Amino acid sequence: MPKRIVYWFRNDLRLHDNDAFSRAMADDAQVLPVFVFDPRLFTELPVIGFPKTGPFRANFLIEAVTDLRQSLREKGADLIIRVGDAALVLAELAEDISAEAIYASKEVTQEETDTESDLSKRLKPLNIDLELFWQSTLYHVRDLPFDIARLPAVFTQFRTKVEQEATVRAVIPTPERVRFVPDVPAGDVPALSTFGFPDTLITDVRAAVAFHGGETTALARLHRYVWKTGLIKTYKETRNGMLGEDYSSKFSAWLSLGCLSPRQIYSEVKRFEAEQVKNDSTYWLIFELVWRDFFRFVALRYGTRIFKPSGIRHDFNKKWNHDIDLFQRWVTGETGIPFIDANMRELNQTGFMSNRGRQNVGSFLVKDLGIDWTWGAAYFESLLIDYDPSSNWGNWNYVAGVGNDPRQDRYFNIYSQATRYDERGEYVKHWLPELAAVPADQVHLIYDLSATEQAQYGLIQGESYPLPVINPEKWTKAEKHR
């Protein structure tokens, strides 16, 4: 019998630039590709009361797995799909087909590494190996010019070192054919209702992008953004936008599940620079991939500390508020601060929020409301289609002042940010139609409107739109004294 390998697809739902999958097929081995949906990832979180993985992210994952199955079928194979405890399911499958090993992509955060450990323990008495391969970052962990224990504390230092002393490995070719282990029931792709959600997910027509999971859509998006439209040429100038599909690449959604490889993006950008133009914008897209790498290596370096209120700084001096009612006002976009509410409602209706929006709502929750930042990080984990544990929790460490930010007192003046990035109030009105009639120069200052003005604009604060949960004059006063 030929050598047999179970390939466990995790957050690498692609065939292009998949080093681990290519290695599984080496030596003419028969491969059994498997994906396991773990119901524990969809359970409701205690106290804060929302699912660990919400419907938008669940739907995107189902689409990505469905697309991967189709791609494998086109290569003469299939994707074995199961619902259950991944370690138990994989060990049983490996034993059933007399596999020599299980190959998979290496992860770095706690829940994922706990599953790796559990699987390894189950395989040991079966004399089956578990081989894990690093393939989630632009720069391979073994190519870093320092040990992880000596990871630079500040991003700029990290970026300078890797840009000067490390190289990006070449993209791994997509396999032409896959030699498949026969006679294993494939299983069905689960429906959203399997995890307690309605089977039909209704996406708001106001959404910036109609995200669709899978490698096929990911590669099409990459081609469109870089080559078809050339939008990459102006990325740096537009990346802080808030409305529409093209102000940023939106690659993060497909990167999060590995539908798109960071090295594939890098390769296309470098080819574009060689054939079209090289400028600050083309560099800045790669710069953002390096940021993503940094958070992944931070998670590897600091382990479970990124999930704790004290953060990677072990800062136990910060005390956090656990007012669940106030937190719910933030969650539902009912804070009475239009710029905050618009961003939160976009997230709730679409599973997406711009980078600029994330920084502002995060700062507001932590610095203005004093709410435990881990609640905010958990809510983002549930809702964001592009959720990545290292980037999400790393960024929230940063916002809360317990992470890698060299400026621990970093604070966002929400009014200043709103007038800078939504000067005409177009974004706010897009998501808060109850403010549609308010003039542009007043929409970020609605708490200053007189009763007469409110009536004129069809607005009653405290009824049609909530009163602010804090006094926003601190931002406008700060602006006047600059």
N, C-alpha and C positions, 0 to 999 in steps of 0.2 A: 504493500500500500504506500502511495506517495506521502511525503511529509505533509502534515495538516496544521494549519494555523488558524485560530479564531482571531479575527480582527475586531476589536471593540471600538466602534466609533463613539466619540464623546463630543467635545467642542472642536471637532475638525471635520465638519460635515461637507467634505469636498473630495474630489479625486485629483485636482491639479495641486501641484506642490505639496503632496502628502508623503513625506519621507517615510513615516512609519508604515503606511499602507504599502508603499513600494517595497519596503524591506520584507514585509510579510509575504510578498509574492516572489521573493528571491529564491533561487535554487529550485524553481519550477514547483513551488509548494501549492497545494490546494488551500484556498482561503475561504473561511466562513465569516462574511461581514455581518456584524450584529449591532443593533442599537436597542438600548433598554430604557424605557420610560419608567422613572422611579416615582410612584405616587406620593412619596414623602416630600417631594419638591413642590407639591401643590396643596399642602395642608395649610390650615389657617394659623397665623401666628398669634400667640396668646397676648392679652392686654390690648394690643393695637388693632387686632381684629380684621386683618385682610390676608389673603392667601400669599404664601411665599413666592409663588409664581402665578401671576395674574393672567387673564384671558388673552391679552395682546401678545404677550411673550409666549404663552402656550401655543397660540395659533401659528405664530411665526416658526416655532420649533417644529410643529406638525408639518407645515409646508416644506421646511428644509429637509426633514427626514423623507417625506414623500418624493421630493426632487432627487435626493440621493439614491433612493431605491430605483427610480426610473433610469438614472445614469448608470447604475450598476447593471441593470437589466440590458441596457444597450451594449454593455461590455461582456455579455454572456453569463452574468452572475445574478445575484439578488441580494436584498438586504433582509436579514432575519430580524423581525421586530417582536419584542416582548414587553410586557408591563409587569414590573415587580422589583424586587431587590436585585440590583445589578450584580453584586458579588455572587449571590446565590445562583441567579440565572446563568451567568457566564461560566461558573464552575461546572454546573450541570451540563451545559452544552459542550464544553471542552471535553468532559469525561465521555459523553455520549458518542462523540465523533473520534475519540482517541487522539485528540490534539496533542501536539508536542509542546505548544506554547500559546499564550494569549499575547498579542501585541496591541499597544494602545498609545495614545498621546499622553505625555506627562502633564499633570496639573499641579497647582501650587497651593491652593487654598484648602481650608480645613475639611470641609465636607467631602470634597473630591479626593483628597489624600487619605481620608479615613476609609473611603470605599476601596481605594487601591490597597491599603493595608489589609482590609477584610478579605479582599479577593486573594491576595497573596497567601494569607493563612489557609484559605479553603483549598488552594491549589497545591500547597506543599505536600500533604499526604497522598495526593494524586500523582505526584512526580511530574507536574506540569509547570513550566516556567511562565513568569509574567515579565514581559519586556516592555519597558516604557521609554518613549522617545520624545525629546524636546523639540517642539515645532510650532509653538504658539506665538513666537516673537520675531521681530525683524532681525535682530542680532541673536545668534545662537548663544546660549548660556556658556558654552565651552569656549566661545571666541571672545568673551569679555576680557579686557586688559587688567582685570583685578578679580580677586576672589569675592564671592557673594558676601562673605563676612566683612569685606572692606568696601562694600557698595557706597559710593559717595552719598552723603546725606542730602545734598541739594541737586535738583535736576540739572542745572546749568553745568555743574562739575561733571555729572554723569554724561551729558550730551557731548561735552568737549572731549572727554576721554574716548568715548566709543567712536566719534567721528574721526578722530585723529589716529586711533590705534587699532580699530576693529574693522572687519569687512563683512559685508552681507553675502551670505552664501547664495549660490545659483538656485534658480527655481527647479524643482524636480518635475520631470515630464509627466504628463497624464498617461496612465497605462492604456494600451490599445485593447487588450483583452484581460479578463480576470479568470483564472482557473478556479472553479467553484466547487465546494464540497456538495455533492448531490444528496437528495432524499432527506432534507431537513425541512419541516413545515415552516413556511415563510412568516406566517402570522399577519395580522391586519394592522394597518396604521390606526391608532386609536382616534376617536372623535373627541372634540372638546368636552362633550358630556361625560366622557370617561373620568374627567378630573373635576366634575362638578360645575361646569360652565354651560351656558346655552350653546347648542351646536352651530348656530349662525352668529357670527361676530359682525356687528354693524360698525363700520368705520365712519367717522364723521366726514362729511364731504369737504369740510374746511381743512382737512389734514394736509400737511406740507407734502408728504409723500405717501402713496399707497404701497406700503412695504409688503413685499411678498418674499417669503423665506426660500432659500435654496441657492446652490452654486450657480445655476443657470441664470437667475436674475442678477446675482452678484456680479458675474463676469460681464453681463450686458450693461449693468450700471457703470462698471469701471470703464468699459469701452466708450460708452456715451459721454461720461464726464471728461475723460482725457482726450479722446480722439474725435468723436462725432461733433461735439459742441465746443471743444477747446476751453471749457470753463476753468480748467486747471490753471490757465494763464492769469486768472484774476482771483484765485482762491484767497490769497492773503487779504485782499481789499474787501471781499464780500463775506468772509467766514463768520463775522459777527452779526449777520443778518438774522431775521426772525420770521419772515414770511416767505413762503414759496418753496419750491423744490430745489432750486439750484444755487442758493447762497452758500451752501457747503456741500461736501461730497456725499454725505450721509452713508459713507462706507461702514461706519461703526456697527450698524445693525448686522451686517453680514460678517464682519470681523468677529463679532461676539460669539457666534456659533461656529466659526471657522469655515463658513461657506466661501470666504474670500481670504486668501493668504496675504499677510503683510508684505511678503517678499514678491508676490505677484504684482501688488500695487507699486512697490519700489521699482521693479523691473520695467513696468509700463511707463512710469514717470521718467526713468533714466532714458528710455528709448525716445520718449517725447522730447526730452531736453536735447538729445542728439539730433533728432530729425526736425524739430519745430523751433522751440525756444526754451532757454533756461533763464529763469528769473527768480525773484523772491518768492513768488507764489508756488512755483514748482518745488522749491526747497521747503517751503512751509508745510506742504502736505506731508513730506517725509519727516519734518520736524515733529508733526503730530503723532506719527507712528513711533517715533523715538520716545515721546511722552508715554505712549501706551506701554512700550517696553519697560520704561522706568517703573511704572506702577506694578507691573508683573514681577519685576525683580525685587521691588520693595516687599511685595507679599511673600516672595520666597525667602527673603532675608529676615523678616520680622514675624512671620507665621500668624498665629491667632491674635496678636496684638492689634492688627488692623481692624478687628471686629469689636474691640472693647472700648467703652467710653473714654478711657484714659489714652487710647491711641498708641501709636508707635513711640511717642515721647514718654509714655508711662506718667502722664500728667494727672495726678490724683487731686490737684488743687481745684480744678474746674468742677463746679457743681451744676448739675443740669436739672431743669424743670421737667416734671412728668405730668403736666396738666393735659389730660386726654381730650378735654373739650376744646382747649386752645389748639391743640395739635390737629383736631378734626376740622377746625376752621381753615387751617393751612391746607390740609388734604383736599378739602372740597372746593378750594378757591373762593372762600367766603371771608377773607380777612379785611375787606374794605380798602385794600391797597390795590388799585387796578392793575399795575404791572405784575404784581405777585399773583393775583387771582387769574389773570389771563394765561399766564404760564402754567399754572396748576390745572386749569380747565383744559388746556391743550393736552397736557399729559394724561388727564383722566379720560379724555375723549378719543385719543389716538395712540397712546403708548409712546409718544415722542415729545421731546422738548429740546430747544436749541441749547448750545453750550452756554451762551450768554444768559439764557433763562435759568439754567441749572445753578449757575454761580449766584444769581440773585436770590432765588427762592431758598437756596441753601444758607446763604448769609443771613437772610431774613429770619429763618427758623431758628438758627443758632445764636446769632448776635443780637437780634431785636426781640425775639420771643424767649430766648434762653432755653428752648426745648432740647432735650437729649438728641444729639445729632444722629445716634444710631437708629432712632425711629425714622428720621428722614431717609437715611441710607436704606433701611428695610423697605420703605415705601417705594423708593426708586427701584429697588430690586424686584419688587412685585410688578410694577407698571411698565418700566422701560423695556421696549423691544430690544434695544441694544445693550442690555445689562451685561456687564462683565464684572465678576467679583473683584478683581484686582483694581480695575480703573474706578469702579463705583465707590468702593470702600476707601480706596486711596485718596480719591478726590474729596470725599467727605471728611477724612482725617485732616486734609489740607484746609478745608473750609472752617472746621471746628478749632483750628489752631493746635491740634495734637498730632500733626503729621510732619511732612517735609518742608512746609513753607518757612523760608527764612524770616518772613515777616509774620510773627505770631499775632500781631494786632490788626491784621488785614481786615478791612471793613468796607462794605458796599453801601454807599449812599443811594438808596433805592430811587429817590426822585431824580438825582443826577444821572443815574444809569438809564432810567426810563426816558428822560428827555434827550439823552444822547443817542440811544439805540432805537427809540420809537418816537422820534421828534413830533411827528404828526398824529400820533395816537392810532395809527392804522392797525398795528398789531393788537392793541388793547381792544379796539372796537370789533376786530375780527372775532375775538373770543368772548367779548362781553357786549353782546348786541344791545343790552339795556342801556349802554352808554353811547349808542350810535349818534344821538343828536347833540351830544356835548361838544362844543368847539374844541379844535385840536389843542389850543393853548391852555385849555382848562381841564382836559380829560385826566391829566395826572394830578390835578389839584381839586378834585370834586368835593373834598371835604370843606373847601372854602366857598362853595356855592351857596348863595342865599336861597331862602325858601322860594322866592319869586323866580330865580334862575333855574332852580330845580324843576319847578312847575313848567317853565318854558321849554325845558329839555326832556320832559316826560320822565323825570327822575324823582323818587322820594327816598332819600337816604334812610336806611333802617327798615325800608319795606321792599322797594324794587331793587335796591342795591344795599349791601350791609354797611353799617357804620364801621370805621376803622378800629381794629383791635388794639392799636397803639396810637399815640399822638404822632402823626407824621410831620409835624412842624419842625421836629429836630433836623430833618433833612433839608428843608427849605431854609431854615435859619443858618444851617451850616453853609449852604450855598451862598447866602448873602454876606457871610463873613469871610469868604475866601479871598 
